[in-house]
Amino acid sequence: MARPALEVAQIFRRHGPDYRKNQRLRPEQHKAMRDIERCRTASLGGHADSCSQGCGYLAISYNSCRNRHCPKCQSLKQAKWLAQRLERLLPTHYFHLVVTLPHELNPLALYNPELVFNLLFETVSRALRQFARDYEHLQAQVGFTAVLHTWDQVLNLHPHLHLVVTGGGLSADGDRWIAARNSFLLPVRALSKIIRGKFLYGLKQAYQEGRLEGQVQCLEDPVQFRRFTRKLRRKKWVVYAKGSFEASRNAYHYLSRYTHRVAIANHRLVNLAEGKVSFRARDNSRPGHQRLMTITAPEFIRRFLLHVLPPRFVKIRHYGLMAPCNAKTKLEKARALISLQTPLTNDEPKGQELDTSKETKTWQEMLQALTGLDLTTCPQCGQGKLIRRRLIGSEASLAPTIWDSS
């Protein structure tokens, strides 16, 4: 993988000090900036890899910051997550849904991110489980995974959930697997109304209990809040069905692209000059095309930090059959019932897939399973094994910088 022409870390190092002086940041935003600036630099230490056969190969790499908002630290986390999910995969088709909060809620989300995002997870999960159970053409307990994203292509606040849902579920008595039609799970318009009702009910409770904060117009007095919620109740909330996955493994391979994605990847950055940042963004007016977006460096930093989540906030959650409490019970019962109804065929993808074997222990083995790169064998002679030596303190700071894509 070629090194990006520009990285978020470079923007933070050049313009971050002035931005910190002029803006009040939450502790987690300070930490995210500091970690990203230091990621894979000598300040975090590193290691030297040399060939056991003495061919002369030597490579210096620096440690990762492991912050979940860092563009350079997500590949291995993604691989580990995918391996775990594939162990719990059901041999059925899956559906991909997207649920988006109306933009009118953005000011409340800015001041109350944990409350608003938790409420989004809670209401969507309850609505989906209830509707799947009551919908006359399904009436089953489904399983699904939900992932929170808070950004759009130009880094503005745009909270939405990506969900992968089983194409069917267990009957109420738990003795049958009820399959949904391959092209249809639930009517999304009806689901949208249920989500809207449950969310606004939860928001009203939070307001009455005094748990909403911030300088937001709708919080000035009860009259303003009632007007605000009435407007939201009349609005159509976006629930989008993006289609189904016939090969079940494809569902979580696809979802894994979203699970550990950050607000912007380094490869989308184009230029930093004269205090302005240019980056590529999808052009929604021309499908398949991109446009160049240019904003000031402080505005770029502001937008990036909008998407730093509260400490310990869980942005990937599992429900229904996929909930951890059902992993050894209902999930296994569903697997057995599906296998009895439809024996496994050759439809599942073969070839280079992620090895989910529990024998995979080291990060080098995990990365090899994901990318095919063998980081244990000398790339120069192809014979020797790489011997790793830690670099600490002044030894690390004196070593030459060699970018490490792992």
For each residue, the residues with C-beta under 8 A, 3 or more apart:
1: 405
2:
3: 403 405
4: 7 266 267 269
5: 269 270 271
6: 10 11 266 269 270 271 272
7: 4 10 11 71 72 266 269
8: 11 12 36 70 71 264 266 269 304
9: 12 13 36 37 39 72
10: 6 7 13 14 272
11: 6 7 8 14 15 16 269 272 277 297 300 301
12: 8 9 15 16 33 36 37 301
13: 9 10 16 37
14: 10 11 272 297
15: 11 12 18 19 275 297 298 301
16: 11 12 13 19 20 33 37 301
17: 20 21
18: 15 21 22 298
19: 15 16 22 23 297 298 301 302
20: 16 17 23 25 30 33
21: 17 18
22: 18 19 298
23: 19 20 302
24:
25: 20 29 30 33 305
26: 29 30 308
27: 30 31 311
28: 31 32 308 309 310 311
29: 25 26 32 33 305 308
30: 20 25 26 27 33 34
31: 27 28 34 35 67
32: 28 29 35 36 67 69 70 305 308
33: 12 16 20 25 29 30 36 37 301 305
34: 30 31 37 38
35: 31 32 38 39 65 66 67 69 70
36: 8 9 12 32 33 39 65 67 69 70 71
37: 9 12 13 16 33 34 41
38: 34 35 41 43 44 65
39: 9 35 36 44 64 65 67 70 72 73
40: 44 46 61 62 63 64 65 72 403 404
41: 37 38 44 62 401
42: 45 46 62 391 396 397 399 401
43: 38 397
44: 38 39 40 41 62 63 64 65
45: 42 62 63 390 391 392 393 396
46: 40 42 60 61 62 63 390 391 396 399
47: 60 61 63 388 389 390 391
48: 58 59 60 61 388 389 391 399
49: 57 58 59 61 386 387 388
50: 57 58 386 387 389
51: 54 55 56 57 378 380 381 384 385 386 387
52: 378 384 385 386 387
53: 378 381 383 384
54: 51 384
55: 51 378 380 381 383 384
56: 51 380
57: 49 50 51 378 379 380 381 384 386
58: 48 49 50
59: 48 49 402 404
60: 46 47 48 391 399 400 401 402
61: 40 46 47 48 49 402 404 406
62: 40 41 42 44 45 46 396 401 404
63: 40 44 45 46 47
64: 39 40 44 70 72 73
65: 35 36 38 39 40 44 70 73
66: 35 70 73
67: 31 32 35 36 39 70 73
68: 73 74 77 260 262 309
69: 32 35 36 262 263 307 308 309
70: 8 32 35 36 39 64 65 66 67 73 74 262
71: 7 8 36 74 262 264 265 266
72: 7 9 39 40 64 266
73: 39 64 65 66 67 68 70 76 77
74: 68 70 71 77 78 260 261 262
75: 78 79 260 367 370 371 406
76: 73 79 80 363 366 367 370 406
77: 68 73 74 80 81 260
78: 74 75 81 82 256 259 260 370
79: 75 76 82 83 354 366 367 369 370
80: 76 77 83 84 366
81: 77 78 84 85 256 259 260 316
82: 78 79 85 86 252 253 256 354 370
83: 79 80 86 87 354 355 356 360 366 369
84: 80 81 87 88 356
85: 81 82 88 89 145 252 255 256
86: 82 83 89 249 252 354 356
87: 83 84 356
88: 84 85 322 327 331
89: 85 86 248 249 251 252
90: 143 166 248 321 331 334 335 338
91: 248 335 338 339 342 344 348
92: 166 167 168 177 179 248 338 342
93: 167 182 244 245 246 248 251
94: 164 165 166 167 244 245 248 251
95: 164 165 166 167 180 185 241 243 244 245
96: 162 163 164 165 241 242 243 244 245 251 254 255
97: 128 162 163 165 185 188 239 240 241 242
98: 160 161 162 163 238 239 240 242
99: 120 124 160 161 163 195 237 238 239 240
100: 158 159 160 237 238 239 240
101: 105 106 109 116 120 159 160 237
102: 105 232 235 237 238
103: 106 158
104: 107 228 231 232 235
105: 101 102 108 109 116 159 232
106: 101 103 109 110 157 159
107: 104 110 111 214 216 217 218
108: 105 111 112 116 203 212 214 216 218 219
109: 101 105 106 112 113 116 117 150 157 159
110: 106 107 113 157 214 306
111: 107 108 212 213 214 215 216
112: 108 109 115 116 211 212 213 214
113: 109 110 116 117 309 310 313
114: 117 118 310 313
115: 112 118 119 206 211 212
116: 101 105 108 109 112 113 119 120 159
117: 109 113 114 120 121 148 150 159 309 313 315
118: 114 115 121 122
119: 115 116 122 123 199 202 203 206
120: 99 101 116 117 123 124 148 159 161 199
121: 117 118 124 125 146 148 161 317
122: 118 119 125 126 198 202
123: 119 120 126 127 195 198 199 202
124: 99 120 121 127 128 146 161 163 195
125: 121 122 128 129 144 146 317 319
126: 122 123 129 130 198
127: 123 124 130 131 191 194 195 198
128: 97 124 125 131 132 142 144 163 165 186 191 319
129: 125 126 132 133 141 142 319 320
130: 126 127 133 134 194
131: 127 128 134 135 186 190 191 194
132: 128 129 135 138 139 140 141 142 169 186 320
133: 129 130 139 140 141 172
134: 130 131 139
135: 131 132 138 139 186 187
136: 139
137: 180 181
138: 132 135 142 168 169 178 180 185 186
139: 132 133 134 135 136 171 172 178
140: 132 133 168 169 170 171 172 178
141: 129 132 133 169 170 172 320 321 330
142: 128 129 132 138 165 166 168 169 320 321
143: 90 165 166 169 318 319 320 321 322 323 326 331 334
144: 125 128 163 164 165 166 318 319 320 322
145: 85 163 164 252 255 316 317 318 319 322
146: 121 124 125 161 162 163 316 317 318 319
147: 161 162 163 255 258 259 315 316
148: 117 120 121 159 160 161 309 315 316
149: 158 159 160 161 162 258 261
150: 109 117 157 158 159 160 263 306 307 309
151: 155 156 157 158 263 264 306 307
152: 155 156 158
153: 281 282 284
154: 281 293 303
155: 151 152 263 264 300 303 304 306 307
156: 151 152 303 306
157: 106 109 110 150 151 306 307
158: 100 103 149 150 151 152
159: 100 101 105 106 109 116 117 120 148 149 150
160: 98 99 100 101 148 149 150
161: 98 99 120 121 124 146 147 148 149
162: 96 97 98 146 147 149 255 258
163: 96 97 98 99 124 128 144 145 146 147
164: 94 95 96 144 145 245 251 252 254 255
165: 94 95 96 97 128 142 143 144 185
166: 90 92 94 95 142 143 144 169 320 321 322 334
167: 92 93 94 95 179 180 182 185 244
168: 92 138 140 142 177 178 179 180
169: 132 138 140 141 142 143 166 177 178 320 321 334
170: 140 141 174 176 177 178 321 330 333 334 337
171: 139 140 174 175 176 177 178
172: 133 139 140 141
173: 176
174: 170 171 330 333
175: 171 337
176: 170 171 173 337
177: 92 168 169 170 171 334 337 338 341
178: 138 139 140 168 169 170 171
179: 92 167 168 341
180: 95 137 138 167 168 184 185
181: 137 184 185
182: 93 167 244 246
183: 244
184: 180 181
185: 95 97 138 165 167 180 181 241 244
186: 128 131 132 135 138 190 191
187: 135 190 191
188: 97 191 192 239 240 241
189: 192 193 239
190: 131 186 187 193 194
191: 127 128 131 186 187 188 194 195 239
192: 188 189 195 196 236 237 238 239
193: 189 190 196 197 237
194: 127 130 131 190 191 197 198
195: 99 123 124 127 191 192 198 199 237 239
196: 192 193 199 200 232 233 235 237
197: 193 194 200 201
198: 122 123 126 127 194 195 201 202
199: 119 120 123 195 196 202 203
200: 196 197 203 204 229 232 233
201: 197 198 204 205
202: 119 122 123 198 199 205 206
203: 108 119 199 200 206 207 212 229
204: 200 201 207 208 225 229
205: 201 202 208 209
206: 115 119 202 203 209 211 212
207: 203 204 210 211 212 219 225
208: 204 205
209: 205 206
210: 207
211: 112 115 206 207
212: 108 111 112 115 203 206 207 216 219
213: 111 112 219
214: 107 108 110 111 112 219
215: 111 219
216: 107 108 111 212 219 220
217: 107 220 224 228
218: 107 108 224 225 227 228
219: 108 207 212 213 214 215 216 224 225
220: 216 217 224
221: 224 225
222: 225 226
223: 226 227
224: 217 218 219 220 221 227 228
225: 204 207 218 219 221 222 228 229
226: 222 223 229 230
227: 218 223 224 230 231
228: 104 217 218 224 225 231 232
229: 200 203 204 225 226 232 233
230: 226 227 233 234
231: 104 227 228 234 235
232: 102 104 105 196 200 228 229 235
233: 196 200 229 230
234: 230 231
235: 102 104 196 231 232
236: 192
237: 99 100 101 102 192 193 195 196
238: 98 99 100 102 192
239: 97 98 99 100 188 189 191 192 195
240: 97 98 99 100 188
241: 95 96 97 185 188
242: 96 97 98
243: 95 96
244: 93 94 95 96 167 182 183 185
245: 93 94 95 96 164 248 250 251 254
246: 93 182 250 347
247: 250 347 348 349
248: 89 90 91 92 93 94 245 251 348
249: 86 89 252 253 348 349 353
250: 245 246 247 253 254 349
251: 89 93 94 96 164 245 248 254 255
252: 82 85 86 89 145 164 249 255 256
253: 82 249 250 256 257
254: 96 164 245 250 251 257
255: 85 96 145 147 162 164 251 252 258 259
256: 78 81 82 85 252 253 259 260
257: 253 254 261
258: 147 149 162 255 261
259: 78 81 147 255 256 316
260: 68 74 75 77 78 81 256
261: 74 149 257 258 265
262: 68 69 70 71 74 265 307
263: 69 150 151 155 303 304 306 307
264: 8 71 151 155 268 269 279 304
265: 71 261 262 268
266: 4 6 7 8 71 72 269
267: 4
268: 264 265 279 280 281
269: 4 5 6 7 8 11 264 266 272 277 278 279
270: 5 6 278 279 280 292
271: 5 6 277 278
272: 6 10 11 14 269 276 277 278 297
273: 276
274:
275: 15 296 297
276: 272 273 294 295 296 297
277: 11 269 271 272 294 295 296 297 300
278: 269 270 271 272 292 293 294
279: 264 268 269 270 292 293 300
280: 268 270 290 291 292 293
281: 153 154 268 290 291 292 293
282: 153 289 290 291
283: 286 289 290 291
284: 153 287
285:
286: 283 289
287: 284
288:
289: 282 283 286
290: 280 281 282 283
291: 280 281 282 283
292: 270 278 279 280 281
293: 154 278 279 280 281
294: 276 277 278
295: 276 277 299 300 303
296: 275 276 277 299 300
297: 11 14 15 19 272 275 276 277 300 301
298: 15 18 19 22 301 302
299: 295 296 302 303
300: 11 155 277 279 295 296 297 303 304
301: 11 12 15 16 19 33 297 298 304 305
302: 19 23 298 299 305 306
303: 154 155 156 263 295 299 300 306 307
304: 8 155 263 264 300 301 307 308
305: 25 29 32 33 301 302 308
306: 110 150 151 155 156 157 263 302 303
307: 69 150 151 155 157 262 263 303 304
308: 26 28 29 32 69 304 305
309: 28 68 69 113 117 148 150 313 315
310: 28 113 114 313
311: 27 28
312:
313: 113 114 117 309 310
314: 317
315: 117 147 148 309
316: 81 145 146 147 148 259
317: 121 125 145 146 314
318: 143 144 145 146 322 323 324
319: 125 128 129 143 144 145 146 322 323
320: 129 132 141 142 143 144 166 169 323 326
321: 90 141 142 143 166 169 170 326 330 331 334
322: 88 143 144 145 166 318 319 326 327 331
323: 143 318 319 320 326 327
324: 318 327
325: 329
326: 143 320 321 322 323 329 330 331
327: 88 322 323 324 331 332
328: 331 332
329: 325 326 332 333
330: 141 170 174 321 326 333 334
331: 88 90 143 321 322 326 327 328 334 335
332: 327 328 329 335 336
333: 170 174 329 330 336 337
334: 90 143 166 169 170 177 321 330 331 337 338
335: 90 91 331 332 338 339
336: 332 333 339 340
337: 170 175 176 177 333 334 340 341
338: 90 91 92 177 334 335 341 342
339: 91 335 336 342 343 344
340: 336 337
341: 177 179 337 338
342: 91 92 338 339 345
343: 339
344: 91 339 348
345: 342 348
346: 350
347: 246 247
348: 91 247 248 249 344 345
349: 247 249 250 353
350: 346 353
351:
352: 372
353: 249 349 350
354: 79 82 83 86 369 370
355: 83 360 369
356: 83 84 86 87 360
357: 360
358:
359:
360: 83 355 356 357 365 366 369
361: 365
362: 365 366
363: 76 366 367 406
364: 367 368 374 375 376 406
365: 360 361 362 368 369
366: 76 79 80 83 360 362 363 369 370
367: 75 76 79 363 364 370 371 373 375 406
368: 364 365 371 372 373 374 375 376
369: 79 83 354 355 360 365 366
370: 75 76 78 79 82 354 366 367
371: 75 367 368
372: 352 368
373: 367 368 406
374: 364 368 377
375: 364 367 368 386 406
376: 364 368 385 386
377: 374 382 383 384 385 386
378: 51 52 53 55 57 381 382 383 384 385 386
379: 57 382
380: 51 55 56 57
381: 51 53 55 57 378 384
382: 377 378 379
383: 53 55 377 378
384: 51 52 53 54 55 57 377 378 381
385: 51 52 376 377 378
386: 49 50 51 52 57 375 376 377 378
387: 49 50 51 52
388: 47 48 49
389: 47 48 50
390: 45 46 47
391: 42 45 46 47 48 60 395 396 399
392: 45 395 396
393: 45 396 397
394: 397 398
395: 391 392 398 399
396: 42 45 46 62 391 392 393 399
397: 42 43 393 394
398: 394 395
399: 42 46 48 60 391 395 396
400: 60
401: 41 42 60 62
402: 59 60 61
403: 3 40
404: 40 59 61 62
405: 1 3
406: 61 75 76 363 364 367 373 375
